[in-house]
Amino acid sequence: MSEAIWIALGLVLIVEGLGPLLVPSHWRAMIVEMTRKPDAQLRRVGGCLVVAGAVIVFMLLR
């Protein structure tokens, strides 16, 4: 099971690194725009991402 966690972490790092690697100026603009959003909106987006990820994991492990 721990091997699967390391694989998942590696995949997350790959996906997260694609933005700054391929389009750094757009990635930076997105980060700047996110700093302007209220905390409540960022929490909603984060919550949606967590739920989407949990659903994907649940469906794959089913």
C-alpha positions, 0 to 999 in steps of 0.5 A: 500500500505504501508503494501506491501512496508514493506513486500517487504523490509522484503523479501529483508532483508531475501534474503540478509541475506541468504548469510552471514547466510549460507555461510559466507566465500563465501559471504565474498570472493564475497564482497572482489572480488566486491571491486576490480571491477571498479565503471563502472562495479558495476554500470552496475550490479546495473542497471541490478538489478534495471531493473530486479526488476522493470520488476518483480514488473511491471509483478506482479502488471499488 
